[in-house]
Amino acid sequence: MMALIDCNNFYVSCERVFNPSLEGRPVGVLSNNDGCVVARSNELKALGVEMGAAMHLLTPDVRRQAVLLSSNYALYGDMSQRVTEVLGEFSPHVEVYSIDESFVGFQGFDEDTLEQRGQALRDTVKKWTGIPVSVGFAPTRVLAKVANRAAKKHPAYKDQGVCKLLAESPSTKALLKQLPVTDLWGVARRTGKRLRVMGIETAWDLREADPKHIRRHFSVVQERIVWELRGQSSIQLDDMSQPKQQIMVSRSFGRLTNDPHQLREALRHHAARAGEKLRKQHSVTSAVMVFIRTNPFRTDLPQYHQRVMITLERPTDDSREIIAAGVKGLRRLWRKGYAYHKAGLILLDLSPKANRQLTLTETPQTDEEAKRSERLMATMDKLNRELGKGAIQMGLPRKDNAWVLRSERRTPRYTTQWNELLVVK
């Protein structure tokens, strides 16, 4: 058996740990640049605020009642790590799936004791970190996802926050019959539409489908979901997180700017971040698309939106070469007389680094140059993991840059910045 541990309303819960006065109040966490709601407390959901709602479109009534905060990712990341450390006290088999979810293996434990262990786990995480979690036990990852959903939302389980599902139990069958197939982990909306055309509308319908038929019409991953629903473990986390075919890094600026130096600094920052993501999935890129634009909502200002493709001399994951491509693209794009609102880049034509083939058109690189590049990038990534994101950067940005994100409502980074530690009087 395994369990999916999911932190409830994680970003909001992190804020409430250090500000208990937020308990019971409608709280929302905003996206970068304080644009949209990306996390909601149950109280804010009850007011009808949808995920992704634009802050400036919230009604005056909601704005009066709600507490809206800027994203505080340094705090959320550190709290996530603390929760993961607590989970390690209950099992040596912890697989982190996302910032607020982990699969925990309970192989060899007596099934009759799992719900009790789940309750102890919830109590310990809450006591040691302040974060409330839900626990879903099942023999497979897909069923554990269903169990966790029930632990959060189903009246029979949500008071305890723990749900155990066995593959052949009547309670599992009842839940799967009520669950729309698009609410299953790994079933996208487009796939759900195709399944409905085939008469498969619920998770139970998919469970009873012919696995070979599903594989023939969809993919091997969809076939494995069928087996998982039947209680046969078939999916690894790698199956659900395939390498991306494109990597985009882009942000709207905190304020408009016509300074090409600030645009260059923004693109340099984005290119370094894109290179880090590229190396994390062990890929290389052969082309970089660079784009800049003005604010389309400022109809009182001249508008400009353009992009350019920069082909690299050879496939690479070196941030220096990606930055150089970004700067080259900016030189071609920048026009005087416009107030720019956004800049970014997209890494294209990605391929696995381990087994890529050389082509006749690429500029060769010596083994020594390749090894030096690999060592440098690996050292940078290691230092940024250990010392914190941005500890090592490709050039330092100037103060008061226009492209720096707005975070006017951000709370202190209580656990990662010495000068923002919580003060108890």
Sequence and secondary structure as in RCSB ss.txt:
>XXXX:A:sequence
MMALIDCNNFYVSCERVFNPSLEGRPVGVLSNNDGCVVARSNELKALGVEMGAAMHLLTPDVRRQAVLLSSNYAL
YGDMSQRVTEVLGEFSPHVEVYSIDESFVGFQGFDEDTLEQRGQALRDTVKKWTGIPVSVGFAPTRVLAKVANRA
AKKHPAYKDQGVCKLLAESPSTKALLKQLPVTDLWGVARRTGKRLRVMGIETAWDLREADPKHIRRHFSVVQERI
VWELRGQSSIQLDDMSQPKQQIMVSRSFGRLTNDPHQLREALRHHAARAGEKLRKQHSVTSAVMVFIRTNPFRTD
LPQYHQRVMITLERPTDDSREIIAAGVKGLRRLWRKGYAYHKAGLILLDLSPKANRQLTLTETPQTDEEAKRSER
LMATMDKLNRELGKGAIQMGLPRKDNAWVLRSERRTPRYTTQWNELLVVK
>XXXX:A:secstr
 EEEEEETTHHHHHHHHH GGGTTS EEEE GGG BEEEE HHHHHTT  TT BGGGS HHHHHH EEEE  HHH
HHHHHHHHHHHHTTT S EEEEETTEEEEE TTS GGGHHHHHHHHHHHHHHHH   EEEEEESSHHHHHHHHHH
HHH TTTTTTTEEE  TT HHHHHHHHHSBGGGSTT  HHHHHHHHHTT  BHHHHHTS HHHHHHHS HHHHHH
HHHHTT     GGGGS   S EEEEEEEEEEE  HHHHHHHHHHHHHHHHHHHHHTTEEEEEEEEEEEE TT TT
S   EEEEEEEEEEEE  HHHHHHHHHHHHHHH  TT  EEEEEEEEES EESTT    TTS    HHHHHHHHH
HHHHHHHHHHHH TTSS SS   TT TTS   TT    TTT GGG     
